[in-house]
Amino acid sequence: MVSKLDIKGLIIRIVGSTILIYWILNKIEWSKVTAVAKEGSSFYFIAAFIAIQITVFASILKWKMLVNSSLNQDQKRDASLVKLGRFYYIGLFFNNFLPGSVGGDVVRVFYLGRITGIPIATASVAFERITSGAALVAIAIFSSIFLKSARTYLWPILLVLAAILLCSYLISIWIKRRKNITNIQSSIPTTRISRWLMKLKSELEKIVAIAWNYRKENKKWLLYIGILSILFQVGLAWINDLLFLSLGIDIPFLELLMIITLISVITMLPISVNGLGVREGCYVLFFKELGVPVEIAVTVSLLFFILVSISSLAGGVFWMLERGGKGEIIRKSVD
């Protein structure tokens, strides 16, 4: 059952997206956006769609490596690359309705957790996001070395990273304190809240332990994880590059990579539904600095959203198949 807090949060995000979209609707001449979109090259549109699938595959492959690190041979067969690919697309599908651009991660954890257990699923998805974040920072630092204009965007990314590290540190302290309190108090919780906190602490400790075990992998494994993380971020810039080229705009790739990196960070924040409104505002704000007309920036943002949404429809099909498969298992067990 969905809690009142969850419903309030969802309402706030929907309102946030609505306000941002309303602002964009009033600021933009949509007749120009429509005209620009019609003039776009279908060849580049198709190329961008294919680039999305290649970029997604890099992320699925990285996720598979992280999952395999914690599984035995039988579990690895159950969590095959094909099955993880299906779960990933299901997550993309649910991103259309959930907050930020990472809402579908919860769905991925749920489906993978049925095979591996929630701690392993949570650790793999979380670390997949963490390595992507590390790639964002690496790209930002690299770009700022060679591109003076990129240094403006470096600080916001570093601030977000600092906030994430601070949250992680506070969580680790909380776990340690709960452990000390548990050692002093009775081992049997006496209230519902105490039992819930004990269970949460236990699950967090398992997740941290699993993530900690990633350090045991060899350097080659870590190198592959790093390369796949960077390829995913470069892939996002590549997709946008193709969309800009479809409208006759050629942006230096390093500058494009830096801006898309920053937009990726911002749209992760759970302040809207699937980044709607936030993403369009960012495109207008950042690409305007490069002399890109507002209508073209908005058109590229919407084209990117549409192509990703079309790609995510496969996740809707996989979700229905998963539900059908679950129903079949229940029917067999009853028979």
C-alpha positions as CSV (number, residue, x, y, z in Angstrom):
1,M,0.0,0.0,0.0
2,V,1.3,3.4,-1.0
3,S,2.0,5.7,2.0
4,K,0.6,9.2,2.3
5,L,4.2,10.5,2.2
6,D,4.8,8.8,-1.1
7,I,1.6,10.2,-2.5
8,K,2.5,13.7,-1.3
9,G,6.0,13.4,-2.8
10,L,4.5,12.3,-6.2
11,I,2.1,15.1,-6.2
12,I,4.9,17.6,-5.4
13,R,6.9,16.3,-8.4
14,I,3.9,16.3,-10.7
15,V,3.3,20.0,-9.7
16,G,7.0,20.8,-10.2
17,S,7.0,19.3,-13.7
18,T,3.7,21.1,-14.5
19,I,5.0,24.5,-13.4
20,L,8.3,24.0,-15.4
21,I,6.4,22.8,-18.5
22,Y,3.9,25.7,-18.2
23,W,6.9,28.2,-18.0
24,I,8.5,26.6,-21.1
25,L,5.1,26.7,-23.0
26,N,4.8,30.4,-22.4
27,K,8.5,31.2,-23.2
28,I,8.8,29.3,-26.5
29,E,7.3,29.9,-29.9
30,W,6.0,26.4,-30.6
31,S,5.3,27.1,-34.2
32,K,9.1,27.5,-34.6
33,V,9.8,24.3,-32.7
34,T,7.4,22.4,-34.9
35,A,8.9,23.8,-38.0
36,V,12.4,23.0,-36.8
37,A,11.4,19.4,-36.0
38,K,9.8,18.9,-39.5
39,E,13.0,20.0,-41.1
40,G,15.1,17.5,-39.2
41,S,16.9,14.6,-41.0
42,S,15.2,11.2,-40.6
43,F,18.6,9.6,-41.1
44,Y,20.0,11.2,-38.0
45,F,16.8,10.4,-36.0
46,I,17.2,6.7,-36.8
47,A,20.9,6.8,-36.0
48,A,20.1,8.4,-32.7
49,F,17.6,5.7,-31.9
50,I,20.2,3.0,-32.6
51,A,22.7,5.0,-30.5
52,I,20.3,4.8,-27.6
53,Q,20.2,1.0,-27.7
54,I,24.0,0.8,-27.9
55,T,24.4,3.1,-25.0
56,V,21.8,1.2,-22.9
57,F,23.6,-2.1,-23.8
58,A,26.8,-0.7,-22.3
59,S,25.0,0.0,-19.0
60,I,23.3,-3.5,-19.0
61,L,26.7,-5.1,-19.6
62,K,28.2,-3.2,-16.6
63,W,25.2,-4.2,-14.4
64,K,25.7,-7.8,-15.4
65,M,29.4,-7.7,-14.3
66,L,28.3,-6.2,-10.9
67,V,25.6,-8.8,-10.4
68,N,27.9,-11.7,-11.3
69,S,30.4,-10.5,-8.7
70,S,28.1,-11.6,-5.9
71,L,26.5,-14.7,-7.4
72,N,27.3,-18.4,-7.6
73,Q,27.2,-20.2,-11.0
74,D,23.5,-21.3,-10.7
75,Q,22.4,-17.8,-9.8
76,K,24.4,-16.4,-12.7
77,R,22.4,-18.5,-15.1
78,D,19.1,-17.3,-13.6
79,A,20.3,-13.6,-13.8
80,S,21.4,-13.9,-17.5
81,L,22.3,-10.9,-19.6
82,V,19.1,-11.2,-21.5
83,K,17.0,-11.2,-18.3
84,L,18.9,-8.3,-16.9
85,G,18.3,-6.5,-20.2
86,R,14.6,-7.0,-19.8
87,F,14.7,-5.7,-16.3
88,Y,16.7,-2.7,-17.4
89,Y,14.1,-1.8,-20.1
90,I,11.3,-2.3,-17.5
91,G,13.1,0.2,-15.4
92,L,13.3,2.6,-18.3
93,F,9.6,2.1,-18.9
94,F,8.7,3.0,-15.2
95,N,11.0,6.0,-15.4
96,N,8.2,7.6,-17.5
97,F,6.0,7.7,-14.4
98,L,8.5,7.9,-11.5
99,P,10.5,10.9,-10.0
100,G,13.8,12.0,-11.5
101,S,15.6,9.9,-14.1
102,V,16.4,7.1,-11.6
103,G,12.9,6.2,-10.4
104,G,13.0,3.0,-12.4
105,D,16.0,1.7,-10.4
106,V,13.6,0.7,-7.6
107,V,11.7,-1.5,-10.2
108,R,15.0,-3.0,-11.3
109,V,15.8,-3.9,-7.7
110,F,12.4,-5.5,-7.2
111,Y,12.7,-7.8,-10.2
112,L,16.3,-8.7,-9.8
113,G,15.7,-9.2,-6.0
114,R,13.3,-12.0,-6.7
115,I,16.3,-13.9,-8.2
116,T,19.3,-12.8,-6.1
117,G,17.7,-11.3,-3.0
118,I,17.2,-7.6,-2.3
119,P,20.6,-6.8,-0.8
120,I,22.5,-8.0,-3.9
121,A,20.1,-6.4,-6.3
122,T,20.2,-3.1,-4.4
123,A,24.0,-3.1,-4.2
124,S,24.4,-3.8,-7.9
125,V,22.0,-1.1,-9.0
126,A,23.4,1.4,-6.5
127,F,27.0,0.7,-7.5
128,E,26.0,0.9,-11.1
129,R,24.7,4.4,-10.4
130,I,27.8,5.3,-8.3
131,T,30.2,4.3,-11.0
132,S,28.2,6.4,-13.5
133,G,28.5,9.3,-11.1
134,A,32.2,8.8,-10.9
135,A,32.4,8.8,-14.7
136,L,30.4,12.1,-14.7
137,V,33.0,13.6,-12.4
138,A,35.9,12.2,-14.4
139,I,34.5,13.6,-17.7
140,A,33.9,17.0,-16.0
141,I,37.5,17.2,-14.7
142,F,38.9,16.0,-18.1
143,S,36.8,18.5,-20.0
144,S,37.7,21.4,-17.7
145,I,41.4,20.8,-18.3
146,F,41.1,21.2,-22.1
147,L,38.1,23.5,-22.2
148,K,38.0,26.8,-20.3
149,S,34.2,27.2,-20.6
150,A,33.7,23.8,-19.1
151,R,35.1,25.0,-15.8
152,T,31.9,26.9,-15.1
153,Y,30.0,23.6,-15.1
154,L,32.6,21.7,-13.0
155,W,31.6,23.2,-9.6
156,P,27.9,22.2,-9.7
157,I,28.9,18.6,-10.5
158,L,31.5,18.5,-7.6
159,L,28.9,20.0,-5.2
160,V,26.4,17.2,-6.1
161,L,29.2,14.7,-5.6
162,A,30.1,16.2,-2.2
163,A,26.4,15.9,-1.2
164,I,26.2,12.3,-2.2
165,L,29.4,11.5,-0.3
166,L,28.1,13.3,2.7
167,C,24.9,11.3,2.6
168,S,26.8,8.0,2.3
169,Y,29.0,9.0,5.3
170,L,26.0,9.9,7.4
171,I,24.4,6.6,6.6
172,S,27.5,4.7,7.5
173,I,27.7,6.5,10.9
174,W,24.0,5.8,11.5
175,I,24.6,2.1,10.9
176,K,27.5,2.0,13.3
177,R,25.5,3.8,16.0
178,R,22.6,1.5,15.6
179,K,25.0,-1.4,16.0
180,N,26.4,0.0,19.2
181,I,22.9,0.7,20.6
182,T,21.9,-2.9,19.7
183,N,24.9,-4.3,21.5
184,I,23.9,-2.4,24.7
185,Q,20.2,-3.0,24.5
186,S,18.3,-6.3,24.4
187,S,18.8,-8.3,21.3
188,I,15.0,-8.7,20.9
189,P,13.2,-5.5,19.7
190,T,10.2,-4.6,21.8
191,T,8.3,-2.3,19.5
192,R,7.3,-2.3,15.8
193,I,9.5,0.7,15.1
194,S,12.5,-1.0,16.8
195,R,11.9,-4.1,14.7
196,W,11.6,-2.1,11.5
197,L,14.8,-0.2,12.4
198,M,16.6,-3.5,13.1
199,K,15.5,-5.0,9.8
200,L,16.5,-1.8,7.9
201,K,19.9,-1.8,9.6
202,S,20.4,-5.5,8.8
203,E,19.6,-5.0,5.2
204,L,21.8,-1.9,4.9
205,E,24.7,-3.8,6.5
206,K,24.2,-6.6,3.9
207,I,24.2,-4.1,1.0
208,V,27.3,-2.4,2.3
209,A,29.1,-5.7,2.7
210,I,28.2,-6.8,-0.8
211,A,29.4,-3.5,-2.3
212,W,32.6,-3.7,-0.2
213,N,33.3,-7.1,-1.8
214,Y,33.6,-5.4,-5.2
215,R,37.0,-4.4,-4.1
216,K,38.1,-8.0,-4.3
217,E,37.7,-8.1,-8.0
218,N,40.9,-7.7,-10.1
219,K,42.1,-4.5,-11.7
220,K,40.9,-5.7,-15.2
221,W,37.4,-6.0,-13.9
222,L,37.5,-2.6,-12.3
223,L,38.9,-1.1,-15.6
224,Y,36.1,-2.6,-17.6
225,I,33.5,-1.2,-15.1
226,G,35.2,2.2,-15.5
227,I,35.3,2.1,-19.3
228,L,31.6,1.0,-19.6
229,S,30.6,3.8,-17.2
230,I,32.4,6.4,-19.4
231,L,31.0,4.9,-22.6
232,F,27.5,5.3,-21.2
233,Q,28.0,9.0,-20.6
234,V,29.8,9.5,-23.9
235,G,26.9,7.7,-25.5
236,L,24.4,10.2,-24.1
237,A,26.4,13.0,-25.7
238,W,26.6,11.0,-28.9
239,I,22.8,10.7,-29.1
240,N,22.4,14.4,-28.6
241,D,25.1,15.2,-31.2
242,L,23.2,13.2,-33.8
243,L,20.0,15.1,-32.9
244,F,21.7,18.5,-33.2
245,L,23.2,17.4,-36.5
246,S,19.8,16.4,-37.7
247,L,18.8,20.1,-37.3
248,G,21.9,21.4,-38.9
249,I,23.7,22.4,-35.7
250,D,27.3,21.2,-35.1
251,I,28.5,21.6,-31.5
252,P,32.1,20.8,-30.5
253,F,31.8,17.4,-28.9
254,L,33.8,18.2,-25.8
255,E,31.5,21.1,-24.9
256,L,28.4,19.0,-25.7
257,L,29.7,16.2,-23.5
258,M,30.2,18.6,-20.6
259,I,26.7,20.1,-20.9
260,I,25.0,16.7,-21.2
261,T,27.0,15.5,-18.2
262,L,25.7,18.4,-16.1
263,I,22.1,17.9,-17.4
264,S,22.4,14.2,-16.5
265,V,23.3,15.1,-12.9
266,I,20.4,17.6,-12.6
267,T,17.7,15.3,-14.0
268,M,18.6,12.7,-11.4
269,L,17.2,14.9,-8.7
270,P,13.7,13.8,-7.7
271,I,12.0,17.1,-8.3
272,S,10.0,16.2,-11.3
273,V,8.5,13.2,-13.1
274,N,11.1,11.6,-15.4
275,G,12.9,15.0,-15.5
276,L,10.1,16.6,-17.5
277,G,10.4,20.4,-17.5
278,V,13.8,20.2,-15.8
279,R,15.5,18.7,-18.8
280,E,13.9,21.2,-21.3
281,G,14.9,24.2,-19.0
282,C,18.5,22.9,-18.8
283,Y,18.7,22.6,-22.6
284,V,17.5,26.1,-23.1
285,L,19.8,27.5,-20.4
286,F,23.0,25.8,-21.2
287,F,22.9,25.6,-25.0
288,K,21.8,29.3,-25.2
289,E,25.3,30.1,-24.0
290,L,26.7,28.4,-27.1
291,G,24.4,30.4,-29.4
292,V,21.9,27.7,-30.0
293,P,18.4,29.1,-30.7
294,V,15.9,28.3,-28.0
295,E,13.5,26.5,-30.4
296,I,16.3,24.2,-31.5
297,A,17.4,23.4,-27.9
298,V,13.9,22.6,-26.9
299,T,13.4,20.5,-30.1
300,V,16.5,18.4,-29.3
301,S,15.4,17.9,-25.7
302,L,11.9,16.8,-26.8
303,L,13.3,14.5,-29.5
304,F,15.7,12.9,-27.0
305,F,12.8,12.4,-24.6
306,I,10.5,10.9,-27.3
307,L,13.2,8.5,-28.7
308,V,14.0,7.3,-25.1
309,S,10.3,6.9,-24.4
310,I,9.8,4.9,-27.6
311,S,12.7,2.7,-26.6
312,S,11.2,2.2,-23.2
313,L,8.0,0.8,-24.6
314,A,9.8,-2.5,-25.0
315,G,10.1,-2.4,-21.2
316,G,6.3,-2.2,-21.0
317,V,6.0,-5.3,-23.1
318,F,8.6,-7.1,-20.9
319,W,6.8,-6.0,-17.8
320,M,3.5,-7.5,-19.0
321,L,5.4,-10.7,-19.8
322,E,6.9,-10.8,-16.3
323,R,3.5,-10.3,-14.8
324,G,2.1,-13.0,-17.0
325,G,4.9,-15.3,-16.0
326,K,4.3,-14.7,-12.4
327,G,0.6,-15.4,-12.8
328,E,1.5,-18.7,-14.6
329,I,3.7,-19.7,-11.7
330,I,0.9,-19.0,-9.2
331,R,-1.6,-21.0,-11.2
332,K,0.8,-24.0,-11.4
333,S,1.5,-23.9,-7.7
334,V,-2.3,-23.9,-7.0
335,D,-2.8,-26.8,-9.3
